[in-house]
Amino acid sequence: MALTKESKEYLNGLSQTRRMSLMSSALAVFQKTTEETFDSSAMNSNRAMKVYVRLMFLRIGEIDTLNEKYQAQAAIESRWSVDLQKLLPNLSPEEQQRLTQGKSVSLIKYAENNWHPQLYIENALGDLKEQIRYSAKKSKVDSQIYICEHRDIKGLFWEKLELHHFPSDVQDLSISIASMLYDDKVLLIADPHLSSGVNREAFVDQQEWSLYEHVDTQQRYIKEFLFRGGNDDDEEEEEEGGEGEGKQEDAGTLTNKERNRSIVTVTCHAARCSNYFYWNGYCLIMLITIVSFCIFAIPPHLSANRIQISCTLLLTSITFRWTVNRSLPTISYLTTMDKYAIMCLFILVILSIWHAVIGAMIFRNTPDFRAASNSWFFQLDQCVLFIAVGIYLVIHIILFIWLFSVPLKYRRNLKNRDSQYRQSIVKDTKKRSKHNNDYIPIEIKS
């Protein structure tokens, strides 16, 4: 039977309404899942224990550029709030009185029977020498009781050294503090009231490096993928999620999604003292290249003498480059000094090729194999000399402009941040002196 026009319009309208209903239901499901995701992340951030971390570089030892590691000694202070009623049974009456008065109280063997964030150093090499102690103190800012973990560490730390601007490079020496617990239980945050710092006086490599005063603090997360039967803590969380089939579904979703760990990285900056490399690197390579221009004083028909001297300078430059590279790690990119040395090698090679070409031209086009001072061979050779010297000067002008505007500019910015850091310290000390109730001004009468 053929459908009438009215029935066709009815069916088309019915299909459109079904499509609209499917689209609306899909949008509702998507909105619900996104809301659940945001709600779960917000619940994790609210449920996690906030641990405030502060690090002081007490001593920085040798910076090993070749092996990308450095020696350091640091003090880490991490604090978190606790309930006073839970802490009082473990304290004596005298300690309780001192704690209520705002004084620090030492806690012996606190980690054996109480919760702590289980901190570790992410970029440590080998075994670190650690000393850990705990104390409790009442904060003057929010009047809460905080447990403070004092951790003294000493050892070797790995650091990825960036050598793009060598020898005008600035290296970041960092220590990354992480927790064995996931971010739904522990959230590491840089201490907003007590800033991190570095002791510049106890810096060992002061002859080779210059250490800046300010430090940078960064909070980041690392992702980990959970598998079934992984950690006991995760299995306990899965058991609390539900019962029966719903419990198995929740366990499957928990074990098949990524989990994050909270990390706080404290970084200080060290600039290489590059005068040694300027004089023993750039200057010597430049002198070897400049000597190659003196070869044009030899008559162009004596190409054998020219090529001999050019090849000697070329081999000398290659040997010097190998000597410089021994103090650098094997990297997959070229440093600034590498680019400059390779550029000078190409100049020597091009000049050697030119000496061979001009000698062959004179040999083929002159009967006595000699070029007079007024011949066009001599004039062409002089033009090549002037063009080569001009290109060499232009390259050095560009190099000086880049050196001043990129690596040295970054150093100037770090010095400006040092001055801002000193000003902030002065302001903080003035504020603390004003709010210090124990300070009593004394007038001195002249």
C-alpha positions in Angstrom: 0.0 0.0 0.0 1.2 3.5 -0.8 1.5 5.9 2.1 -0.5 9.0 1.9 1.2 12.4 2.2 -0.2 13.0 5.7 1.2 9.7 6.9 4.6 10.4 5.5 4.7 13.8 7.3 3.6 12.1 10.5 6.4 9.5 10.3 9.0 12.2 9.5 7.9 14.3 12.5 8.0 11.2 14.7 11.6 10.4 13.6 12.7 14.0 14.2 11.2 13.9 17.7 13.1 10.6 18.4 16.3 12.1 17.2 15.8 15.2 19.4 15.0 13.0 22.4 18.2 10.9 21.8 20.3 14.0 21.5 18.9 15.5 24.7 19.4 12.2 26.6 23.0 12.0 25.3 23.7 15.6 26.4 22.2 14.9 29.8 24.4 11.8 30.2 27.5 13.8 29.2 26.7 16.7 31.5 26.1 14.2 34.4 29.4 12.5 33.8 31.3 15.8 33.7 29.6 17.0 36.8 30.5 13.7 38.6 34.2 14.0 37.4 34.4 17.6 38.7 32.6 16.6 41.9 35.0 13.7 42.5 38.1 15.9 41.9 36.7 18.6 44.2 36.0 15.9 46.9 39.5 14.6 46.6 41.0 18.0 46.9 38.9 18.8 49.9 39.4 15.4 51.5 43.2 15.3 51.0 45.4 16.4 53.9 47.2 19.7 53.0 50.9 19.5 53.8 52.9 22.7 53.6 56.5 22.3 52.5 59.5 24.5 52.8 63.1 23.7 51.8 66.4 25.4 52.6 69.6 24.7 50.6 72.1 24.6 53.4 75.1 23.7 51.3 75.6 23.1 47.6 78.7 21.1 46.7 80.3 20.2 43.4 78.2 20.5 40.2 79.1 17.6 37.9 78.2 18.8 34.4 79.5 15.7 32.7 77.3 13.3 34.7 74.4 15.7 35.3 74.4 15.6 39.1 75.3 17.7 42.0 75.9 17.4 45.7 73.8 19.2 48.2 72.7 19.4 51.8 69.2 20.7 52.6 66.7 21.0 55.4 63.0 20.3 54.7 60.2 21.4 56.9 56.7 20.0 56.2 53.8 20.8 58.5 50.1 19.7 58.6 47.3 20.5 61.0 46.0 18.1 63.6 43.2 18.0 66.2 44.4 19.2 69.6 42.3 16.6 71.4 44.0 13.8 69.6 47.5 15.2 70.4 47.0 16.1 74.1 47.0 12.5 75.4 50.5 12.0 74.1 51.9 15.1 75.9 52.8 15.8 79.5 51.1 18.7 81.4 54.2 20.9 80.9 54.3 20.2 77.2 50.6 20.9 76.9 51.1 24.3 78.7 54.0 25.1 76.4 52.0 24.2 73.3 49.0 26.4 74.3 51.5 29.2 74.9 52.7 29.0 71.3 56.0 27.3 72.0 57.4 24.3 70.1 57.2 20.9 71.6 59.4 18.0 70.5 57.6 14.7 69.6 59.7 11.6 70.1 58.9 8.5 67.9 55.9 10.3 66.5 55.9 8.4 63.1 55.7 5.0 64.7 52.1 5.4 66.0 50.7 8.4 64.2 49.9 9.5 60.6 52.6 11.3 58.5 52.7 12.1 54.8 55.5 9.6 53.9 57.7 12.0 52.0 60.6 11.0 49.8 63.0 12.8 47.4 62.2 12.1 43.8 65.5 13.0 42.1 67.9 11.6 44.7 70.8 9.4 43.4 71.7 6.5 45.7 71.0 6.5 49.4 70.6 9.8 51.2 71.8 10.6 54.7 68.6 11.6 56.5 67.7 12.7 60.0 64.0 13.1 60.8 62.5 14.6 63.9 59.0 15.9 64.7 57.6 18.8 66.7 54.3 20.4 67.4 53.5 24.1 67.6 50.5 26.5 67.6 50.4 28.8 64.6 50.1 32.5 65.2 48.3 33.0 61.9 45.3 30.7 62.2 45.7 29.5 65.9 45.8 25.8 64.8 48.1 23.1 66.0 50.6 21.9 63.4 52.9 18.9 63.3 56.2 19.8 61.7 58.5 17.2 60.2 62.1 18.4 60.2 64.1 16.4 57.6 67.9 17.0 57.1 69.2 15.4 53.9 72.6 15.1 52.3 73.6 13.3 49.1 73.7 13.4 45.3 70.8 14.7 43.3 70.1 14.2 39.6 69.3 17.3 37.5 68.8 17.6 33.7 71.4 20.2 32.7 70.5 22.4 29.7 73.6 23.3 27.7 72.0 25.1 24.7 73.7 28.4 25.8 77.0 26.9 27.0 79.3 28.5 28.2 76.8 31.3 29.1 74.3 28.8 30.5 72.3 29.0 33.8 71.5 25.7 35.5 68.5 24.9 37.7 69.4 22.9 40.8 66.3 21.4 42.2 65.0 19.0 44.8 61.7 17.4 44.3 59.7 16.4 47.4 57.0 13.8 46.8 54.7 11.6 48.9 54.1 7.9 48.8 50.4 8.6 49.1 48.2 9.8 46.3 46.7 13.2 45.9 43.3 12.1 47.3 45.1 11.6 50.6 48.0 14.1 50.6 48.3 17.4 48.8 51.8 19.0 48.9 51.7 22.8 48.8 54.5 25.3 49.1 54.4 27.0 52.5 52.7 30.4 52.0 54.0 31.9 55.3 57.6 30.6 55.3 59.5 30.9 52.0 62.3 28.6 50.9 65.8 29.8 50.4 69.5 29.0 49.7 72.7 29.6 51.7 75.1 31.2 49.2 78.0 31.4 51.7 78.4 27.6 51.8 78.7 27.2 48.0 81.7 25.0 47.1 82.0 25.8 43.4 82.2 29.5 43.7 85.2 29.6 41.3 83.2 28.0 38.5 79.6 29.0 39.3 77.7 32.0 40.6 74.7 31.2 42.8 71.6 33.5 42.8 69.8 34.4 46.0 66.1 33.7 45.1 64.6 30.2 44.7 61.5 29.1 42.7 58.8 26.7 44.0 56.6 24.7 41.7 53.7 22.3 42.4 53.2 19.6 39.9 51.6 16.1 39.6 52.9 12.8 38.2 50.4 10.3 36.8 50.5 6.6 37.7 48.3 3.8 36.2 46.8 1.3 38.6 46.4 -2.4 37.9 44.4 -5.0 39.7 46.0 -6.4 42.8 48.3 -3.4 43.1 48.3 -1.7 46.5 46.5 -2.8 49.6 45.3 0.8 50.2 43.6 0.8 46.8 41.9 -2.5 47.5 40.5 -1.1 50.7 39.1 1.9 48.9 37.5 -0.5 46.3 35.9 -2.5 49.1 34.4 0.6 50.6 32.9 1.6 47.2 30.0 -0.8 47.2 28.7 -4.3 47.4 28.0 -7.1 44.9 28.1 -6.2 41.2 28.3 -2.5 41.9 31.3 -3.1 44.0 33.1 -5.0 41.2 32.2 -2.2 38.7 33.6 0.4 41.1 36.7 -1.6 41.6 37.2 -2.0 37.8 36.9 1.8 37.3 39.3 2.6 40.2 41.9 0.2 39.0 41.7 1.3 35.4 42.1 5.0 35.8 45.1 7.2 36.4 46.1 8.4 39.8 48.3 11.4 40.6 51.0 12.1 43.2 51.6 15.6 44.4 55.1 16.9 44.1 56.7 20.2 45.2 59.9 21.2 43.5 62.2 23.8 45.0 64.8 25.2 42.5 67.8 27.5 42.9 69.8 28.9 40.0 73.5 28.8 39.3 75.2 30.7 36.4 78.4 29.4 35.0 81.5 31.7 35.3 82.1 31.8 31.5 85.2 34.0 31.3 87.5 31.0 31.2 85.6 29.6 28.2 85.5 33.0 26.5 89.3 33.3 26.5 90.2 29.6 26.2 87.4 28.6 23.9 85.9 31.4 21.7 89.1 33.4 21.6 91.4 30.6 20.5 89.0 29.4 17.9 88.7 32.9 16.6 92.5 33.4 16.4 92.9 30.1 14.5 90.3 31.3 12.0 91.9 34.8 11.7 95.3 33.2 10.9 93.6 31.5 7.9 93.1 34.9 6.3 96.8 35.5 6.5 97.3 32.7 4.0 96.2 35.1 1.2 99.6 36.9 1.6 101.1 33.9 -0.2 100.9 34.3 -4.0 97.9 32.4 -5.3 99.9 30.3 -7.7 101.6 28.6 -4.7 98.5 26.6 -3.9 100.4 23.8 -2.4 101.7 26.0 0.4 98.3 27.5 0.9 96.5 24.2 1.2 99.2 22.8 3.5 98.8 25.7 6.0 95.0 25.6 5.8 94.9 21.8 6.5 97.2 22.3 9.5 94.9 25.0 10.9 91.9 22.7 10.2 93.4 19.8 12.1 94.4 22.1 15.0 90.8 23.4 15.2 89.4 19.9 15.2 91.8 18.7 17.9 90.9 21.8 20.1 87.2 21.0 19.6 87.7 17.5 20.9 89.5 18.8 24.0 86.7 21.2 24.8 84.0 18.5 24.4 85.6 16.2 27.0 84.3 18.4 29.7 80.7 18.2 28.5 78.1 15.3 28.6 77.1 13.5 25.4 74.0 15.4 24.3 71.9 15.2 21.2 72.0 19.0 20.4 74.7 21.6 19.7 75.7 24.1 22.2 76.6 27.7 21.3 80.3 27.0 21.4 79.7 23.9 19.2 77.9 26.0 16.6 80.7 28.6 16.6 83.5 26.0 16.3 81.7 24.2 13.5 81.1 27.5 11.7 84.9 28.2 11.9 85.6 24.7 10.6 83.4 25.4 7.6 85.2 28.7 6.9 88.6 26.8 7.0 87.3 24.2 4.7 85.8 26.7 2.2 89.0 28.7 2.2 91.0 25.5 1.5 88.7 24.7 -1.4 89.2 28.2 -2.8 93.0 27.9 -2.6 92.8 24.7 -4.6 90.4 26.2 -7.2 92.5 29.4 -7.7 95.7 27.3 -8.0 94.0 25.0 -10.7 92.7 28.1 -12.6 96.3 29.6 -12.7 97.8 26.2 -13.7 95.4 25.9 -16.6 95.3 29.5 -17.9 98.9 30.7 -17.6 101.9 29.5 -19.6 104.4 29.9 -16.7 102.0 28.8 -13.9 102.4 32.2 -12.2 100.0 35.0 -11.5 101.3 38.6 -11.8 100.1 41.2 -9.3 98.1 43.0 -12.0 96.4 39.9 -13.4 92.7 39.2 -12.9 93.6 36.1 -10.9 95.2 38.2 -8.2 92.3 40.7 -8.2 89.8 37.8 -7.9 91.8 36.3 -5.0 91.7 39.7 -3.3 87.9 40.0 -3.8 87.4 36.6 -2.2 89.6 37.7 0.8 87.5 40.9 1.3 84.2 39.0 1.0 85.3 36.3 3.5 86.5 38.8 6.0 83.3 40.8 5.7 81.1 37.7 6.2 83.2 36.8 9.2 82.7 40.2 10.8 79.0 40.2 10.1 78.7 36.7 11.8 80.5 38.0 14.9 78.3 41.1 15.1 75.2 38.9 14.9 76.7 36.6 17.6 77.4 39.5 20.0 73.9 40.8 19.5 72.4 37.4 20.2 74.7 36.8 23.2 73.6 40.2 24.7 69.9 39.8 24.0 69.3 36.1 24.9 71.7 34.4 27.5 72.9 37.6 29.2 69.4 39.0 29.3 68.3 35.9 31.2 71.0 36.6 33.7 70.0 40.2 34.1 66.4 39.0 34.7 67.7 36.7 37.5 69.6 39.5 39.1 66.5 41.7 39.0 64.6 38.9 40.7 67.3 38.8 43.4 66.8 42.4 44.1 63.0 41.9 44.3 63.7 38.9 46.7 65.8 41.1 49.0 63.1 43.8 49.0 60.5 41.2 49.9 62.6 39.9 52.8 63.1 43.4 54.1 59.3 44.0 54.0 58.6 40.7 55.8 61.1 41.5 58.6 59.5 44.9 59.1 56.0 43.3 59.3 57.2 40.8 61.8 58.9 43.4 63.9 55.7 45.4 64.0 53.5 42.4 65.1 56.1 41.1 67.6 54.7 41.7 71.0 57.9 40.9 72.7 59.7 43.8 71.2 59.8 46.9 73.4 61.2 50.1 71.9 63.7 52.0 74.1 64.2 55.7 73.7 67.7 57.0 73.8 68.1 60.5 75.1 71.1 62.4 73.8 
